[in-house]
Amino acid sequence: MRLLSFAVLAFAACVLASDSPTSSDSCRSAPFNLIVLSSNSTLNGTHLFACHEGAAVKALCTNSSRYLRQGPNPPPLEPSIVRFFQNHTTKSRSEEANKTGYAFGELTWDFPNMPHSLGMKAGLQDKESNVLVPVFLPTNVHSNLITFDKEDKLFVWTWSQKESVSKNTAMNREQKAFYDWYICMTDVGYKLETVAWLEDGKSNNPSCQKVDIKKIPEGSLP
């Protein structure tokens, strides 16, 4: 599997949880769940959960993936696999929050039997299409800043590129919000229905459906 740089997820408020932060330079949010917003009634409101893609690799799967892996009567979702956190570093709070009014950081998930949370810091290329599949994995790959907007919808805060004003100047670059989330049938370890990312909004994967991802308080399981 080819590892590609990918932005991670974050949400705006920095509320310290009862457990200790993962480092002295960060703080951790209260736990929350993630759901899909879609014009497809089958997808709309679906909880996302951390699903197995390989050794110490987890993707964000939809409810349909439970039936693909576990048959017609899958067990209920356990709270631990739909529980996510946001870690904010001092740098992301002080610099980007002052520019935008949002606080940025990384989405984390508590991997069993690991001493610390894993952040979503990479994307794996789908074997059969041009989409990236965001995953949790133990890596030191740096992440771009992301957060949730005022409607609690997830966006990636990253660079865009404009045409240069002259041949003698460098390309003008600015940071902006991107909501390029899709639900697709993907294969980075197993064939599953997962969250995917399309930078240009054009996929050669016919299963992909445009969605938004929303943060909700923890506690409402399907």
matplotlib code that plots the C-alpha trace (Angstrom):
import matplotlib.pyplot as plt

x = [0.0, 1.4, 1.4, 0.4, 0.3, -3.2, -4.9, -6.4, -9.6, -10.3, -13.1, -13.4, -13.8, -10.9, -12.5, -10.1, -11.3, -10.8, -7.8, -4.4, -3.5, -1.2, 1.5, 2.3, 1.8, -1.7, -5.2, -7.9, -11.6, -14.5, -15.4, -17.7, -19.2, -19.1, -22.1, -22.6, -24.9, -26.1, -29.0, -29.0, -31.4, -29.5, -26.3, -27.8, -27.3, -25.0, -22.5, -18.8, -16.7, -13.1, -12.8, -10.0, -7.9, -4.7, -2.2, -2.7, -4.5, -8.1, -10.3, -13.6, -16.4, -20.2, -22.8, -22.9, -19.4, -20.6, -22.8, -20.0, -17.6, -20.0, -23.0, -26.7, -26.8, -23.7, -23.3, -24.1, -21.5, -19.4, -19.0, -15.2, -15.1, -17.3, -15.6, -13.3, -11.3, -9.7, -6.2, -5.2, -1.6, -0.6, 0.7, -2.5, -4.6, -2.5, -1.6, -4.5, -7.3, -6.2, -6.5, -9.8, -11.8, -11.5, -9.2, -7.4, -5.8, -6.0, -8.7, -7.6, -8.9, -7.9, -6.3, -6.6, -3.5, -1.6, -0.2, -1.5, -4.1, -3.5, -4.1, -5.4, -2.3, -2.2, -4.2, -3.8, -4.5, -7.4, -6.1, -8.7, -9.3, -7.9, -9.5, -7.6, -8.8, -8.1, -6.8, -5.6, -2.2, 1.0, 3.1, 4.9, 3.7, 2.8, -0.8, -2.5, -4.8, -8.6, -11.6, -15.4, -17.5, -20.3, -22.7, -20.2, -19.3, -15.8, -13.5, -9.8, -7.9, -5.1, -3.4, -5.1, -3.2, -4.0, -2.5, 0.6, 0.2, 3.3, 5.9, 8.4, 6.4, 5.8, 2.4, 0.0, -1.1, -3.7, -5.3, -9.0, -11.6, -12.3, -15.2, -14.2, -15.5, -17.1, -18.4, -17.0, -16.4, -12.6, -9.9, -6.7, -6.7, -10.3, -13.2, -15.3, -17.5, -15.4, -14.9, -12.7, -11.1, -11.1, -8.9, -10.4, -13.9, -13.5, -13.4, -13.0, -14.7, -18.4, -19.5, -18.5, -21.2, -20.6, -21.2, -20.6, -19.2, -20.7, -19.6, -22.3, -22.1, -21.2, -23.9, -26.4, -25.7, -27.7]
y = [0.0, 3.4, 6.0, 9.5, 12.7, 13.4, 16.0, 14.9, 15.8, 18.2, 20.1, 23.6, 23.6, 22.5, 21.0, 19.0, 15.4, 13.7, 11.7, 13.2, 15.0, 13.0, 15.6, 18.6, 20.8, 19.6, 19.3, 16.7, 17.2, 15.4, 12.3, 12.6, 10.6, 11.2, 10.7, 11.0, 13.7, 12.6, 12.9, 9.1, 8.1, 4.8, 6.8, 9.8, 9.7, 6.7, 6.5, 6.1, 3.7, 2.6, -0.5, -3.0, -2.5, -4.3, -4.6, -1.4, 0.3, 1.5, 3.4, 5.2, 2.8, 3.1, 0.8, -1.2, -2.4, -4.3, -6.5, -6.9, -8.3, -9.9, -11.1, -10.3, -10.0, -8.1, -7.4, -3.9, -1.3, -1.0, 2.5, 2.4, 2.0, 5.1, 7.3, 9.9, 12.8, 16.0, 16.9, 20.5, 21.6, 25.0, 26.0, 25.2, 27.1, 30.2, 30.6, 29.4, 30.1, 33.8, 33.9, 32.1, 32.0, 28.2, 25.9, 23.2, 19.9, 16.2, 13.6, 10.8, 7.3, 5.2, 2.1, -0.9, -1.9, 1.2, 3.6, 6.7, 7.6, 7.3, 10.3, 10.2, 11.4, 9.6, 8.5, 5.2, 4.9, 2.8, -0.1, 0.3, 4.1, 7.6, 8.1, 8.4, 6.6, 8.4, 6.0, 5.8, 4.3, 4.6, 7.0, 10.3, 11.7, 15.4, 16.4, 19.5, 21.5, 20.7, 21.5, 21.6, 24.6, 26.3, 23.5, 20.9, 19.8, 18.6, 20.5, 20.3, 23.6, 23.5, 25.2, 26.2, 27.5, 30.4, 31.5, 33.7, 37.4, 37.4, 35.1, 36.5, 35.8, 32.6, 31.0, 32.8, 30.4, 30.7, 28.4, 27.7, 25.2, 22.0, 19.7, 17.0, 14.0, 11.0, 7.5, 4.9, 1.2, 1.0, -1.5, -0.6, -3.8, -5.1, -4.2, -1.9, 1.1, 3.9, 7.6, 8.8, 12.0, 13.5, 16.6, 17.5, 16.1, 13.8, 10.0, 7.0, 5.0, 4.7, 3.9, 7.3, 9.5, 13.1, 13.5, 15.8, 14.5, 15.9, 15.8, 14.9, 14.3, 10.8, 8.5, 7.9, 4.4, 2.9]
z = [0.0, -1.0, 1.8, 0.8, 2.7, 4.0, 6.2, 9.5, 11.1, 14.0, 15.7, 17.0, 20.8, 23.0, 26.1, 28.3, 28.9, 32.2, 31.0, 30.5, 27.2, 24.9, 25.4, 27.5, 24.4, 23.6, 25.0, 24.3, 23.6, 25.1, 23.0, 20.1, 17.2, 13.5, 11.1, 7.4, 5.8, 2.4, -0.1, -0.1, 2.7, 3.2, 4.0, 5.7, 9.5, 9.3, 12.2, 11.1, 12.9, 13.0, 10.8, 10.3, 7.1, 8.2, 11.1, 13.2, 10.3, 10.7, 8.2, 8.7, 7.6, 7.2, 8.6, 5.3, 5.9, 8.9, 6.7, 4.2, 6.8, 9.4, 7.4, 7.7, 11.5, 12.7, 16.4, 17.6, 17.3, 20.5, 21.9, 21.6, 17.8, 17.2, 19.8, 18.5, 20.1, 18.9, 20.0, 19.7, 19.9, 21.4, 18.0, 16.1, 18.8, 18.9, 15.2, 13.0, 15.5, 15.6, 11.8, 11.3, 14.5, 14.5, 16.5, 14.6, 15.4, 14.6, 14.9, 17.1, 18.0, 21.0, 19.5, 21.9, 23.8, 22.6, 25.1, 23.3, 20.7, 17.0, 14.8, 11.2, 9.5, 6.1, 3.2, 1.4, -2.3, -3.2, -5.3, -8.1, -8.3, -7.8, -4.3, -1.0, 2.0, 5.3, 7.9, 11.5, 11.8, 13.9, 12.0, 12.5, 9.1, 9.7, 9.2, 7.7, 10.0, 10.0, 12.0, 12.0, 10.9, 12.7, 11.6, 12.9, 9.4, 8.9, 6.6, 5.7, 6.0, 3.4, 0.6, -2.7, -5.7, -8.0, -11.3, -10.9, -11.5, -13.7, -15.1, -12.7, -9.5, -7.7, -7.6, -5.2, -2.5, 0.2, 2.7, 2.5, 3.6, 1.5, 2.0, -0.5, 1.3, -0.4, 0.6, -1.8, -2.0, -1.6, -1.2, 0.7, 2.7, 2.4, 0.2, 2.4, 2.2, 3.6, 3.8, 0.9, -0.2, -3.7, -4.2, -7.6, -7.1, -10.0, -9.4, -11.6, -8.9, -9.9, -6.4, -4.9, -3.4, -2.3, 1.5, 4.4, 7.7, 10.9, 14.5, 17.1, 20.9, 21.9, 23.0, 20.2, 18.6, 15.8]

ax = plt.figure().add_subplot(projection="3d")
ax.plot(x, y, z, "-o")
ax.set_aspect("equal")
plt.show()
